[in-house]
Amino acid sequence: MGTLSAILERAKDRAAELDLPYAGALTPAEAWAVWQNAPGARLVDVRTRAEWDWVGRIPGGVEIEWQGYPGGQPNPDFLAQLKRQVDTESLVMFICRSGVRSHNAACLATEAGFSACYNVLEGFEGNVDASGQRGKLGGWRFAGLPWHS
């Protein structure tokens, strides 16, 4: 996998290639390595309560809904909840189902002054396969990283 600094440099390079407004983009395996090796790093899961309950949770992750379920209404308290649970100087990795909501969360947190925001590419469930299903093409679970139902 490489050293912590090498992983973060790859994430930074991806951010530059993709013109991302935050520190970097990590694969699930890289995010796990960072979480294990960067003191104070936090993983913020921005999926819905329904997704945590029905699909699975990441042990030790900070759970803050980006949108509510049902209906997908934006969480008006997202930033306040994030600031209560995560220090603005922490290395913060955001994860959702596929990497879209977490991208938006990383953008907002960066704008709000969080200094080291990263998006976890592929998310918890990965990309959609040819039959429209998730969980077989990438993602946290597919990579065999810790989770529970």
Backbone as a ProteinNet text record, in pm:
[ID]
protein_1_A
[PRIMARY]
MGTLSAILERAKDRAAELDLPYAGALTPAEAWAVWQNAPGARLVDVRTRAEWDWVGRIPGGVEIEWQGYPGGQPNPDFLAQLKRQVDTESLVMFICRSGVRSHNAACLATEAGFSACYNVLEGFEGNVDASGQRGKLGGWRFAGLPWHS
[TERTIARY]
82.8	0	87	195.9	282.6	271.9	359.9	361	244.3	214	106.4	130.5	251.6	280.2	262.6	299.6	282.7	134.6	55.1	-89.3	-152	-117.5	-174.9	-127.5	-6.7	42.8	-36.2	-64	-147.8	-286.8	-342.5	-476	-474.9	-368.3	-354	-342	-264.4	-249.3	-383.9	-464.2	-597.3	-683.1	-675.3	-752.8	-713.6	-585.5	-538.9	-587.3	-575.8	-619.7	-768.6	-847.2	-993	-1043.2	-950.6	-983.1	-1078.9	-1045.2	-1127.9	-1088.4	-1184.9	-1156.1	-1111	-1088.3	-1045.6	-912.9	-860.6	-723.7	-695.9	-790.3	-760.9	-873.8	-849.4	-945.6	-873.4	-932.9	-873	-955.8	-890.3	-963	-1004.2	-1099	-1135.1	-1014.9	-930.9	-815.1	-718.6	-699.5	-614.7	-675.4	-806.4	-873.5	-854.8	-867.5	-847.6	-704.7	-606.4	-466.2	-442.5	-499.5	-485.2	-548.4	-669	-740.8	-660.7	-593.4	-515.6	-383.2	-330.6	-194.8	-181.5	-288.3	-281.7	-349.4	-273	-331.6	-440.2	-555.2	-666.1	-750.2	-714.8	-794.9	-935	-1033.1	-1173.1	-1235.2	-1321.5	-1399.9	-1544.3	-1600.3	-1736.9	-1824.8	-1920.5	-2014.3	-2138.4	-2162.2	-2271.5	-2394.8	-2401.4	-2521.5	-2640	-2754.9	-2874.8	-2881.9	-2961.8	-2985.8	-3036.8	-3122.5	-3173.8	-3059.9	-2965.2	-2851.5	-2766.1	-2742.7	-2664.8	-2735.3	-2868.9	-2945.3	-2963.3	-2986.4	-3020.9	-2903.4	-2800.1	-2687.9	-2565.3	-2538	-2424	-2356.6	-2281	-2210.9	-2061.1	-1984.6	-1839.6	-1806	-1753.6	-1722.7	-1626.1	-1661.7	-1576.9	-1596.3	-1677.3	-1703.8	-1799.4	-1786.3	-1877.4	-1994.4	-2115.6	-2233.2	-2309.4	-2312.6	-2387.3	-2456.7	-2588.9	-2662.4	-2639.3	-2610	-2602.9	-2743.3	-2825.5	-2965.8	-3050.1	-3176.3	-3266.7	-3331.9	-3386.9	-3461.9	-3594.6	-3704.7	-3716.5	-3719.4	-3715.4	-3729.8	-3600.3	-3489.5	-3361.1	-3342.7	-3415.7	-3400.2	-3260.2	-3193.9	-3062	-3072.2	-2970	-2963.5	-2918.3	-3008.2	-2970.8	-2869.8	-2853.3	-2761.7	-2630.6	-2607.7	-2488.9	-2361	-2337	-2212.2	-2200.6	-2308.5	-2305.2	-2275	-2335.5	-2309.8	-2164.3	-2113.4	-1974.2	-1880.1	-1904.5	-1817.3	-1822.2	-1935.8	-1946.4	-1868.5	-1855.7	-1797.8	-1656	-1612.6	-1481.7	-1409.8	-1285.7	-1203.9	-1170.6	-1175.2	-1149.9	-1006.9	-915.9	-776.3	-751	-850.6	-834	-830.7	-763.4	-773.5	-909.1	-995.9	-1133.3	-1160.2	-1204.6	-1241.1	-1391.8	-1455.3	-1600.3	-1632.1	-1733.8	-1777.3	-1929.5	-1982.4	-2126.6	-2145.4	-2253.3	-2276.5	-2181.2	-2166.8	-2091.8	-1983.1	-1977.8	-1877.1	-1929.8	-2060.5	-2118	-2152.7	-2232.3	-2267.6	-2142.1	-2050.8	-1928.2	-1842	-1844.2	-1776.2	-1835.2	-1966.6	-2033.1	-2002.2	-1998.1	-1965.5	-1822.1	-1729.5	-1589.6	-1577.2	-1653.8	-1653.6	-1702.3	-1817.1	-1874.9	-1781.7	-1726	-1637.7	-1512.8	-1460.1	-1343.1	-1377.8	-1492	-1537.2	-1555.3	-1594.3	-1620.9	-1494.8	-1379.6	-1255.2	-1190	-1246.3	-1178.6	-1056.3	-941	-816.2	-770	-820.7	-770.9	-886.2	-964.4	-1080.6	-1048.8	-1096.3	-1075.1	-1206.9	-1226.6	-1342.4	-1296.9	-1378	-1349.5	-1420.3	-1339.9	-1392	-1460.4	-1559.5	-1634.9	-1732.9	-1711.9	-1803.3	-1809.1	-1918	-1936.6	-1975.5	-2058.1	-2112.2	-2054.4	-1975.6	-1913.7	-2005.3	-1955.9	-2029	-2136.1	-2227.1	-2334.5	-2276.5	-2311.9	-2265.2	-2362.5	-2338.1	-2418.9	-2565.9	-2596.8	-2736.4	-2796.3	-2724.7	-2778.4	-2762	-2679.8	-2660.1	-2528.5	-2526.5	-2403	-2345.8	-2221.6	-2159.3	-2066.4	-2058.6	-1973.7	-1862.7	-1866.3	-1764.6	-1709.2	-1616.7	-1552.9	-1632.2	-1578.3	-1642.5	-1578.3	-1612.3	-1558.4	-1585.3	-1711	-1744.9	-1674.2	-1675.4	-1613	-1464.1	-1400.4	-1257.8	-1229.2	-1334.3	-1316.8	-1275.2	-1308	-1273.4	-1378.9	-1346.2	-1439.1	-1574.9	-1678.9	-1815.5	-1900.4	-2017.6	-2111.1	-2252.2	-2345.5	-2485.3	-2558.6
-119.1	0	125.2	124.9	241.7	313.5	408.3	485	582.5	632.3	729.7	850.1	900.8	1018.8	986.9	866.2	828.3	817.9	762.1	750.2	889.3	977	1111.5	1190.1	1164.2	1230	1181.7	1050.5	997.8	1059.8	1072.7	1132.3	1277.9	1349.4	1489.2	1497.9	1407.4	1405.2	1381.2	1289.1	1263.2	1389.6	1459.1	1582.1	1683.8	1694.3	1788.3	1744.4	1614.4	1561.9	1583.4	1567.6	1579.5	1720.9	1812.2	1950.9	1958.9	1886.4	1882.3	1996.6	2055.9	2169.3	2130.2	2002.1	1955.8	1882.2	1835.9	1784.4	1663.3	1571	1452.6	1353	1251.3	1142.5	1010	925.9	799.8	680.4	570.5	445.4	396.1	302.4	250	191	113.7	54	161.7	266.3	376.6	447.4	469	534.6	453.3	322.1	235.6	250.4	249.1	262.8	398.3	504.4	636.9	637.8	584.2	582.9	509.8	403.9	325.5	391.4	477.9	528.5	678.7	752.7	897.9	929.2	969.3	1000.1	1106.6	1077.4	1172.2	1174.7	1093.9	1090.4	1040.4	1096.6	1057.8	1016	916.5	872.9	911.8	996.8	1045.4	981.6	901.2	830.9	918.6	967.3	1062.4	996.8	864.1	796.7	822	771.7	789.9	684.5	715.4	619.9	486.7	494.1	371.9	289.6	356.1	283.5	219.3	292.5	233.7	111.4	123.1	13.8	-105.2	-79.2	-186.1	-240	-158.3	-200.6	-233.9	-154.1	-182.1	-56.1	-74.1	36.2	9.1	116.8	107.3	132.8	32.2	50.2	166.9	255.7	368.4	490.6	476.9	591.3	689.2	815.2	919	920.5	904.4	898.7	1030.5	1099.1	1224.8	1221.8	1219.3	1216	1343.2	1325.7	1438.2	1475.1	1372.7	1388.9	1296.8	1333.2	1248.6	1142.8	1042.8	937.6	922.9	909.6	917.1	1062.8	1080.9	1213.3	1280.1	1245.8	1301.8	1449.5	1500.2	1640.7	1663	1772.4	1802.7	1818.9	1774.5	1789.9	1933	2019.9	2158.4	2174.2	2071.7	2076.5	2003.3	1962.5	1882.1	1947.1	2069.7	2136.4	2154.8	2190.5	2205.4	2071.2	1962.8	1830.2	1789.3	1819.4	1786.5	1861.9	1990	2070.5	2025.3	1970.9	1919.7	1789.9	1710.5	1577.4	1562	1657.9	1645.5	1779.6	1776.7	1898.1	1945.6	2075.6	2131	2105.9	2074.8	2047.5	1899.3	1814.2	1669.9	1637.2	1530	1472.2	1402.4	1445	1394.8	1329	1203.7	1130.1	1110.8	1145.5	1133	1014.8	937	821.9	820	777.2	756.4	623.6	607.6	482.2	467.8	576.8	565.8	671.7	770.5	875.1	1010.3	1022.4	1149.1	1240.7	1191.7	1274.2	1308.6	1213.5	1239.1	1345.2	1349.9	1457.4	1592.2	1600.4	1725.2	1762.9	1663.2	1688.8	1739.5	1681.8	1726.3	1869.8	1903.9	2041.4	2138.9	2107.7	2196	2210.9	2099.7	2105	2187.4	2173.3	2252.6	2400.9	2435.6	2575.3	2629.8	2542.1	2582.9	2587.4	2558.8	2572.1	2444.2	2328.4	2202.6	2194	2167.8	2185.4	2065.7	1946.6	1828.2	1731.5	1762.3	1680.5	1590.3	1467	1367.4	1297.2	1262.3	1182.5	1038.2	943	801.9	762.4	740.9	699.9	564	540.3	413.9	400.9	474	469.9	335.6	313.3	191	73.8	101.1	-7.7	-18.1	78	71.2	113.3	93.3	133.2	31.3	72.9	-13.6	-107	-236.1	-331.4	-333.8	-423	-429.3	-458.1	-523.7	-552.9	-450	-338.1	-230.9	-250.7	-346.6	-376.3	-319.1	-282.6	-236	-348.9	-332	-426.9	-526.1	-523.3	-618.8	-551.1	-418.2	-342	-232.2	-266.4	-167.6	-135.3	-44.9	-2.6	-63.2	-4.7	-44.1	-191.3	-233.5	-374.1	-469.8	-438.8	-525.1	-542.5	-438.5	-443.5	-526.1	-573.6	-656	-577.9	-449.9	-366.3	-380.2	-344.1	-367.3	-299.3	-377.4	-327	-430.1	-390.7	-485.7	-442.4	-537.5	-506.4	-460.9
0	0	0	73.9	78.7	211.6	228.3	352.4	353.9	471.7	487.1	396.5	394.1	311.1	162.8	119.6	-20.9	-57.4	32	8	-3.6	87.9	85	-37.7	-82.5	-204.3	-326.6	-334.6	-444.4	-440.4	-320.1	-304.4	-350.3	-317	-358.6	-511	-571.2	-717.3	-785.1	-730.3	-786.1	-779.6	-667.4	-651.7	-758.6	-785.2	-888.3	-1026.8	-1055.9	-1186	-1208.1	-1101.3	-1110.5	-1079.3	-1052.4	-1019	-899.3	-794.3	-674	-580.3	-511.2	-423.4	-282.3	-258.2	-126.1	-138.2	-25.5	-17.8	-105.7	-117.9	-197.4	-206.4	-289.2	-310.3	-287	-203.4	-160.9	-206.4	-238.5	-258.2	-119.6	-111.8	20.1	95.9	28.9	96.4	145.3	66.4	110.3	230.6	227.8	340	468	458.5	574.3	626.7	536.5	577.8	644.5	589	648.7	787.6	797.2	924.4	1033.1	992.2	1088	1125.7	1039.4	1058.2	1081.8	1062.3	1085.1	1218.3	1317	1447.6	1435.3	1493.2	1492.8	1366.8	1266.3	1143.2	1174.4	1104.7	1126	994.3	999.7	884.9	913	827.6	845.9	739.1	784.6	696.4	681.8	559.6	536.8	474.8	479.2	428.7	522.1	483.8	566	676.4	775.9	884.5	828	726.9	663.9	603.1	539.3	480.9	589.5	699.2	808.4	864.1	884.1	943.6	849.7	721.6	628.1	548.3	527.1	442.4	526.5	627.6	714.6	764.3	871.6	937	937.3	947.7	961	1107.1	1177.3	1319.5	1341.4	1433.2	1466.8	1379.1	1274	1187.8	1255.2	1219.5	1266.2	1168.7	1217.9	1131.1	1136.3	1021.6	1008.6	872.8	874.1	747	665.8	537.3	444.2	399.8	380.1	340.9	427.3	444.7	520.9	433.1	498.2	429.5	501.6	430.2	284.3	237.3	110	52.3	10.4	73.4	35	65.6	167.4	203.7	260.8	221.5	279.8	431.1	500.8	645.7	675	724.1	748.5	862.1	943.6	1057.5	1032.4	907.3	877.7	929.1	891.8	928.2	1079	1145.1	1291	1357.9	1308.8	1364.7	1341	1221.6	1189.6	1284.2	1303.4	1389.8	1535.5	1579	1716.1	1734	1627.7	1641	1586.5	1502.9	1438.3	1445.9	1488	1494.3	1353.2	1332.5	1198.6	1151.3	1242.3	1205.1	1178.4	1201.6	1178.9	1030.5	997.3	864.4	861.5	769.8	766	631.7	636.9	516.4	516.3	405.5	393.1	303.4	344.1	266	259.9	146.1	131.1	58.5	-14	-85.9	-204.2	-282.3	-407.9	-425.7	-340.5	-351.3	-394.6	-418.8	-465.2	-347.7	-254.3	-137.4	-56.7	-47.6	28	-41.3	-173.1	-246.1	-204	-202.4	-163.6	-18.9	68.6	209.3	222.7	147.3	151.5	100.4	-3.3	-54.8	52	113.3	214.2	334.8	381.3	497.8	467.5	347.7	308.4	308.4	250.2	248.6	390	482.6	621	706.9	647.6	721.9	769.6	737	770.2	679	737	663.4	580.6	606.8	536.6	507.9	405	369.2	250.2	258.5	153.9	125.4	-0.1	-39.5	-57.8	-12.1	-35.1	-164.7	-268.9	-398.5	-386.7	-467.9	-471.1	-355.5	-246.4	-133.6	-63.6	6.2	83.6	-5.7	-108.8	-190.8	-330.9	-373.9	-505.6	-618.2	-739.1	-858.7	-895.9	-979.9	-1029.6	-1134.9	-1126.7	-1227.8	-1346.5	-1441.9	-1564.1	-1536.3	-1424.6	-1391.3	-1296	-1274.5	-1192.1	-1042.7	-1001.8	-860.3	-810.2	-683.4	-618.7	-533.2	-494.1	-402.9	-469.2	-602.5	-674	-752.8	-759.3	-832.3	-743.1	-660.2	-575.5	-450.9	-372.7	-249.9	-125.6	-12.7	117.5	147.3	133.9	164.6	70.5	-59.1	-159.4	-131.6	-78.7	-47.9	76.7	145	264.5	387.8	389.2	504	614.1	737.4	849.2	832.7	857.9	859.9	932.6	973.5	1034.4	998.4	1010.3	978.1	1101.9
[MASK]
+++++++++++++++++++++++++++++++++++++++++++++++++++++++++++++++++++++++++++++++++++++++++++++++++++++++++++++++++++++++++++++++++++++++++++++++++++++

